[in-house]
């Protein structure tokens, strides 16, 4: 089965690669600016220019810097027009209409992947929706977790260091202000785009990012908008590190189960920044390890096999014998 999917987020696309392996798909992603000029791939059109097309479509790549061991099959528009397609997957609203049109022209099923918080869907297009966000299902769809490569639980060696791996953390308004306040009381490293951890702020590949998380005792993860799915927050849970942030930002969202004050996290809705830093400094190794193991247990509750079966049912695919 040939499946076309856009690529705008490395972790999301890799999750689709893992899903493709479960479902027997051959997964392709568009390459070349013809996709933009023909109106199929229109991510970033609101900027009034093609800057994101230049970023995501310009080069014929076969690997991603975050997942270099997972080859990516690319397809030009000319090649794609000559191929048979079973499913066409859009993961951003800007590509919705164009990918729906491409699916209609090729007799393929149109699928939308919803992974961002607040992401909308045009249900009038009658898509098959794979949702890993809080968006209500108003048509045909399933809620599922984006699969990640296996991550080993890392027994905690040191409980008193924290780090943030939230991209663009300085743009997070009050959440950034509170993190800056905490940095006046204790060293907290900030990674990701616009991070303050020096030249190592952007951590690639993903295996190195996971190893970096395991060095710390706490994941400072505070985003006012929360996450739809959230690869960073799920990675913290998989490594087994309790979180610091506002549980209210995740109420009703996919990562809500990771926010249980003093069980899996320090909830800044209940504790001041100064109190949170004090808890990090004074917590006993036994209690800290218990929190680490509990948040990992909640990650382990995700049943990727059952979710893949639900996706098979939605797409009308037979379950392997």
Residue, then its C-alpha position, 0 to 999 in steps of 0.5 A: x500500500x502506498x501512503x503519502x504523508x506530509x512532514x513538518x515535525x520529525x517525531x510525528x513523521x517518525x511515528x507514522x513510519x512506525x505505524x507504517x511498519x505495523x500496517x504494511x504501508x510504503x510511506x512517502x513524503x513530498x519533495x520539490x517545490x512543484x507540490x507548493x506551486x500546484x497548491x497541494x502542499x501549502x504549509x505556511x501560506x499565511x506568511x504570504x510567501x513560500x518560506x516553509x516550502x523552501x524549508x521542507x520541500x526544497x531538498x531531496x533528503x533520505x534521512x532526518x537529523x533527529x532519526x538518522x537510522x530511519x530512511x525517508x522515501x520521498x516523491x516528487x509531484x511528477x512521480x506521485x502523479x504516476x503512482x497508485x495511492x491508498x491513503x493520503x495523510x495531511x497533518x497540518x490544516x494548511x495542507x488539508x484542502x490540497x491533500x484532500x484534492x490529491x486523494x480525490x484525484x487518485x482514488x485514495x482515502x483522505x486521512x488527517x493526523x491531528x497532533x497539535x493542541x487547538x488544531x481544527x479539522x474540516x469535517x465536511x471533507x469526511x476525513x478519516x482522523x487519527x487524533x493525538x490531541x484533545x480535539x473532539x471526534x465529530x466524524x470518523x476517527x480514533x484517538x491514539x498516541x503517536x508511537x515512539x522508538x523504545x525508550x529504556x527507563x533510566x534509574x535516577x542517579x541524581x535528584x537535584x538537577x532540572x532541565x527544560x527541553x521545550x522548544x522556544x521556551x523564551x516565547x512561553x510568556x509567564x511560563x518563561x518568567x517563572x522558569x527564569x525566576x527558578x534559575x535565580x534559585x537553582x541551576x536549570x538548563x534550557x535546551x531546544x530552539x532559543x535555549x540557553x544551554x549554549x552551543x548544545x541547546x539543540x540536541x540531535x539525534x533523538x537518541x542523544x536527546x533521550x540520553x541527555x534527559x536521563x542525566x537530570x532528575x526533573x523535567x521542567x515542562x511548562x507550556x501555557x498552551x499545553x501539547x496536543x500529543x507532546x513528544x518531549x513530555x512523553x519522552x520525560x515520562x518514558x525516561x522516568x523523570x517527574x515533571x515541574x510545571x502547571x498541571x492545569x495546562x494539560x487538563x483534558x489533554x493527552x498528557x494529563x495522566x502525567x500530572x499528579x502532584x508529588x506523585x509524578x510531578x511538582x504542580x506549580x498550580x499548588x506550589x510556588x517556584x521557591x517551594x518547587x525548587x526547595x522540594x527538588x533540593x530536599x526530596x529524599x532519594x527514595x521518594x524521588x525514585x518512587x516518582x520516577x517509577x510512577x510516571x514511567x508506569x503511566x507511560x507504560x499504560x499506553x497500548x500501542x498494539x490496541x491502538x494500531x488495531x483501532x486504526x486498522x478498524x477505522x481504515x478498513x484493514x484486515x488484522x494480520x493472522 
